[in-house]
Amino acid sequence: MRLVKITESPKAGKKLRATFEHDGRLKHTDFGAAGMDDYTRTGDKVQRDRYRTRHAKDLTTKDPTRAGFLSYYILWGDSTSIKTNTAHYRTKFNL
């Protein structure tokens, strides 16, 4: 499995779409609530820490292609840069 790209989501109510390729097939995961804040927009570390505490349960699925993982690591990652967070996410999950 590999992460092909992250683009703006065409789905109403979502911010971004991650496209994954696995065995020649594409899988799309839309994530991030449109109109809501995230760390890449606000840079508020306290808000990020609260989000991470509240959503740590999303990581129990152990499936990095799920929306909860993508939001946690890309929108609420260590950096305010989506590009930096995406690079870290690719490395962390070998995608």
mmCIF file of the C-alpha atoms, coordinates in Angstrom:
data_MODEL
# 
_entry.id   MODEL 
# 
loop_
_atom_site.group_PDB 
_atom_site.id 
_atom_site.type_symbol 
_atom_site.label_atom_id 
_atom_site.label_alt_id 
_atom_site.label_comp_id 
_atom_site.label_asym_id 
_atom_site.label_entity_id 
_atom_site.label_seq_id 
_atom_site.pdbx_PDB_ins_code 
_atom_site.Cartn_x 
_atom_site.Cartn_y 
_atom_site.Cartn_z 
_atom_site.occupancy 
_atom_site.B_iso_or_equiv 
_atom_site.pdbx_formal_charge 
_atom_site.auth_seq_id 
_atom_site.auth_comp_id 
_atom_site.auth_asym_id 
_atom_site.auth_atom_id 
_atom_site.pdbx_PDB_model_num 
ATOM 1  C CA . MET A 1 1  ? 0.000   0.000  0.000  1.00 0.00 ? 1  MET A CA 1 
ATOM 2  C CA . ARG A 1 2  ? 1.236   3.494  -0.761 1.00 0.00 ? 2  ARG A CA 1 
ATOM 3  C CA . LEU A 1 3  ? -0.105  7.002  -0.385 1.00 0.00 ? 3  LEU A CA 1 
ATOM 4  C CA . VAL A 1 4  ? -0.403  8.437  -3.896 1.00 0.00 ? 4  VAL A CA 1 
ATOM 5  C CA . LYS A 1 5  ? -1.560  11.970 -3.074 1.00 0.00 ? 5  LYS A CA 1 
ATOM 6  C CA . ILE A 1 6  ? -3.561  14.236 -0.821 1.00 0.00 ? 6  ILE A CA 1 
ATOM 7  C CA . THR A 1 7  ? -5.876  16.699 -2.527 1.00 0.00 ? 7  THR A CA 1 
ATOM 8  C CA . GLU A 1 8  ? -8.829  18.892 -1.705 1.00 0.00 ? 8  GLU A CA 1 
ATOM 9  C CA . SER A 1 9  ? -11.898 16.729 -1.146 1.00 0.00 ? 9  SER A CA 1 
ATOM 10 C CA . PRO A 1 10 ? -14.753 16.880 -3.647 1.00 0.00 ? 10 PRO A CA 1 
ATOM 11 C CA . LYS A 1 11 ? -17.054 15.540 -0.931 1.00 0.00 ? 11 LYS A CA 1 
ATOM 12 C CA . ALA A 1 12 ? -19.246 18.118 0.807  1.00 0.00 ? 12 ALA A CA 1 
ATOM 13 C CA . GLY A 1 13 ? -18.308 18.606 4.432  1.00 0.00 ? 13 GLY A CA 1 
ATOM 14 C CA . LYS A 1 14 ? -14.744 17.264 4.103  1.00 0.00 ? 14 LYS A CA 1 
ATOM 15 C CA . LYS A 1 15 ? -11.429 19.139 3.752  1.00 0.00 ? 15 LYS A CA 1 
ATOM 16 C CA . LEU A 1 16 ? -9.042  16.675 2.136  1.00 0.00 ? 16 LEU A CA 1 
ATOM 17 C CA . ARG A 1 17 ? -8.934  13.388 0.244  1.00 0.00 ? 17 ARG A CA 1 
ATOM 18 C CA . ALA A 1 18 ? -6.129  10.853 0.527  1.00 0.00 ? 18 ALA A CA 1 
ATOM 19 C CA . THR A 1 19 ? -5.661  8.492  -2.398 1.00 0.00 ? 19 THR A CA 1 
ATOM 20 C CA . PHE A 1 20 ? -3.976  5.156  -1.712 1.00 0.00 ? 20 PHE A CA 1 
ATOM 21 C CA . GLU A 1 21 ? -2.850  2.508  -4.201 1.00 0.00 ? 21 GLU A CA 1 
ATOM 22 C CA . HIS A 1 22 ? -2.919  -1.161 -3.238 1.00 0.00 ? 22 HIS A CA 1 
ATOM 23 C CA . ASP A 1 23 ? -2.524  -4.033 -5.688 1.00 0.00 ? 23 ASP A CA 1 
ATOM 24 C CA . GLY A 1 24 ? -3.222  -1.742 -8.639 1.00 0.00 ? 24 GLY A CA 1 
ATOM 25 C CA . ARG A 1 25 ? -6.477  -0.411 -7.171 1.00 0.00 ? 25 ARG A CA 1 
ATOM 26 C CA . LEU A 1 26 ? -7.126  3.064  -5.804 1.00 0.00 ? 26 LEU A CA 1 
ATOM 27 C CA . LYS A 1 27 ? -8.808  3.743  -2.473 1.00 0.00 ? 27 LYS A CA 1 
ATOM 28 C CA . HIS A 1 28 ? -9.993  7.208  -1.448 1.00 0.00 ? 28 HIS A CA 1 
ATOM 29 C CA . THR A 1 29 ? -10.459 8.409  2.110  1.00 0.00 ? 29 THR A CA 1 
ATOM 30 C CA . ASP A 1 30 ? -12.015 11.817 2.739  1.00 0.00 ? 30 ASP A CA 1 
ATOM 31 C CA . PHE A 1 31 ? -11.131 13.382 6.073  1.00 0.00 ? 31 PHE A CA 1 
ATOM 32 C CA . GLY A 1 32 ? -11.277 16.573 8.099  1.00 0.00 ? 32 GLY A CA 1 
ATOM 33 C CA . ALA A 1 33 ? -14.510 18.425 8.769  1.00 0.00 ? 33 ALA A CA 1 
ATOM 34 C CA . ALA A 1 34 ? -14.852 21.392 6.419  1.00 0.00 ? 34 ALA A CA 1 
ATOM 35 C CA . GLY A 1 35 ? -15.328 24.667 8.211  1.00 0.00 ? 35 GLY A CA 1 
ATOM 36 C CA . MET A 1 36 ? -13.679 23.418 11.408 1.00 0.00 ? 36 MET A CA 1 
ATOM 37 C CA . ASP A 1 37 ? -10.316 24.468 12.806 1.00 0.00 ? 37 ASP A CA 1 
ATOM 38 C CA . ASP A 1 38 ? -7.262  22.243 12.776 1.00 0.00 ? 38 ASP A CA 1 
ATOM 39 C CA . TYR A 1 39 ? -3.656  22.714 13.856 1.00 0.00 ? 39 TYR A CA 1 
ATOM 40 C CA . THR A 1 40 ? -2.485  23.562 10.332 1.00 0.00 ? 40 THR A CA 1 
ATOM 41 C CA . ARG A 1 41 ? -4.850  26.559 10.374 1.00 0.00 ? 41 ARG A CA 1 
ATOM 42 C CA . THR A 1 42 ? -4.588  27.791 13.960 1.00 0.00 ? 42 THR A CA 1 
ATOM 43 C CA . GLY A 1 43 ? -1.163  26.718 15.211 1.00 0.00 ? 43 GLY A CA 1 
ATOM 44 C CA . ASP A 1 44 ? -2.735  26.414 18.681 1.00 0.00 ? 44 ASP A CA 1 
ATOM 45 C CA . LYS A 1 45 ? -0.773  23.708 20.535 1.00 0.00 ? 45 LYS A CA 1 
ATOM 46 C CA . VAL A 1 46 ? -3.249  23.548 23.429 1.00 0.00 ? 46 VAL A CA 1 
ATOM 47 C CA . GLN A 1 47 ? -6.093  22.928 20.982 1.00 0.00 ? 47 GLN A CA 1 
ATOM 48 C CA . ARG A 1 48 ? -3.962  20.274 19.224 1.00 0.00 ? 48 ARG A CA 1 
ATOM 49 C CA . ASP A 1 49 ? -3.233  18.494 22.503 1.00 0.00 ? 49 ASP A CA 1 
ATOM 50 C CA . ARG A 1 50 ? -6.936  18.455 23.398 1.00 0.00 ? 50 ARG A CA 1 
ATOM 51 C CA . TYR A 1 51 ? -7.790  17.053 19.945 1.00 0.00 ? 51 TYR A CA 1 
ATOM 52 C CA . ARG A 1 52 ? -5.134  14.347 20.236 1.00 0.00 ? 52 ARG A CA 1 
ATOM 53 C CA . THR A 1 53 ? -6.326  13.321 23.693 1.00 0.00 ? 53 THR A CA 1 
ATOM 54 C CA . ARG A 1 54 ? -9.940  13.193 22.538 1.00 0.00 ? 54 ARG A CA 1 
ATOM 55 C CA . HIS A 1 55 ? -9.163  11.253 19.351 1.00 0.00 ? 55 HIS A CA 1 
ATOM 56 C CA . ALA A 1 56 ? -6.417  8.849  20.478 1.00 0.00 ? 56 ALA A CA 1 
ATOM 57 C CA . LYS A 1 57 ? -9.098  6.133  20.395 1.00 0.00 ? 57 LYS A CA 1 
ATOM 58 C CA . ASP A 1 58 ? -9.242  6.540  16.577 1.00 0.00 ? 58 ASP A CA 1 
ATOM 59 C CA . LEU A 1 59 ? -5.792  4.940  16.393 1.00 0.00 ? 59 LEU A CA 1 
ATOM 60 C CA . THR A 1 60 ? -6.927  1.638  17.927 1.00 0.00 ? 60 THR A CA 1 
ATOM 61 C CA . THR A 1 61 ? -8.016  0.406  14.483 1.00 0.00 ? 61 THR A CA 1 
ATOM 62 C CA . LYS A 1 62 ? -4.336  0.186  13.476 1.00 0.00 ? 62 LYS A CA 1 
ATOM 63 C CA . ASP A 1 63 ? -5.386  1.120  9.911  1.00 0.00 ? 63 ASP A CA 1 
ATOM 64 C CA . PRO A 1 64 ? -3.494  4.224  8.751  1.00 0.00 ? 64 PRO A CA 1 
ATOM 65 C CA . THR A 1 65 ? -5.813  4.613  5.740  1.00 0.00 ? 65 THR A CA 1 
ATOM 66 C CA . ARG A 1 66 ? -8.787  5.532  7.950  1.00 0.00 ? 66 ARG A CA 1 
ATOM 67 C CA . ALA A 1 67 ? -9.961  9.106  8.335  1.00 0.00 ? 67 ALA A CA 1 
ATOM 68 C CA . GLY A 1 68 ? -9.155  9.196  12.057 1.00 0.00 ? 68 GLY A CA 1 
ATOM 69 C CA . PHE A 1 69 ? -5.487  8.402  11.387 1.00 0.00 ? 69 PHE A CA 1 
ATOM 70 C CA . LEU A 1 70 ? -5.253  10.921 8.571  1.00 0.00 ? 70 LEU A CA 1 
ATOM 71 C CA . SER A 1 71 ? -6.762  13.738 10.615 1.00 0.00 ? 71 SER A CA 1 
ATOM 72 C CA . TYR A 1 72 ? -4.663  12.889 13.664 1.00 0.00 ? 72 TYR A CA 1 
ATOM 73 C CA . TYR A 1 73 ? -1.331  12.868 11.806 1.00 0.00 ? 73 TYR A CA 1 
ATOM 74 C CA . ILE A 1 74 ? -1.888  15.326 8.941  1.00 0.00 ? 74 ILE A CA 1 
ATOM 75 C CA . LEU A 1 75 ? -4.284  17.995 10.203 1.00 0.00 ? 75 LEU A CA 1 
ATOM 76 C CA . TRP A 1 76 ? -3.269  17.730 13.864 1.00 0.00 ? 76 TRP A CA 1 
ATOM 77 C CA . GLY A 1 77 ? 0.374   16.629 13.414 1.00 0.00 ? 77 GLY A CA 1 
ATOM 78 C CA . ASP A 1 78 ? 3.509   18.109 14.930 1.00 0.00 ? 78 ASP A CA 1 
ATOM 79 C CA . SER A 1 79 ? 3.813   20.827 12.278 1.00 0.00 ? 79 SER A CA 1 
ATOM 80 C CA . THR A 1 80 ? 1.459   23.483 10.949 1.00 0.00 ? 80 THR A CA 1 
ATOM 81 C CA . SER A 1 81 ? 2.523   22.402 7.447  1.00 0.00 ? 81 SER A CA 1 
ATOM 82 C CA . ILE A 1 82 ? 0.374   19.791 5.717  1.00 0.00 ? 82 ILE A CA 1 
ATOM 83 C CA . LYS A 1 83 ? 3.354   18.949 3.499  1.00 0.00 ? 83 LYS A CA 1 
ATOM 84 C CA . THR A 1 84 ? 5.628   18.271 6.489  1.00 0.00 ? 84 THR A CA 1 
ATOM 85 C CA . ASN A 1 85 ? 2.953   16.274 8.303  1.00 0.00 ? 85 ASN A CA 1 
ATOM 86 C CA . THR A 1 86 ? 2.272   14.213 5.169  1.00 0.00 ? 86 THR A CA 1 
ATOM 87 C CA . ALA A 1 87 ? 5.974   13.382 4.806  1.00 0.00 ? 87 ALA A CA 1 
ATOM 88 C CA . HIS A 1 88 ? 6.101   12.294 8.453  1.00 0.00 ? 88 HIS A CA 1 
ATOM 89 C CA . TYR A 1 89 ? 2.928   10.206 7.994  1.00 0.00 ? 89 TYR A CA 1 
ATOM 90 C CA . ARG A 1 90 ? 4.382   8.455  4.908  1.00 0.00 ? 90 ARG A CA 1 
ATOM 91 C CA . THR A 1 91 ? 7.570   7.619  6.788  1.00 0.00 ? 91 THR A CA 1 
ATOM 92 C CA . LYS A 1 92 ? 5.858   6.531  10.008 1.00 0.00 ? 92 LYS A CA 1 
ATOM 93 C CA . PHE A 1 93 ? 3.513   4.109  8.240  1.00 0.00 ? 93 PHE A CA 1 
ATOM 94 C CA . ASN A 1 94 ? 5.819   3.179  5.348  1.00 0.00 ? 94 ASN A CA 1 
ATOM 95 C CA . LEU A 1 95 ? 3.379   4.442  2.735  1.00 0.00 ? 95 LEU A CA 1 
# 
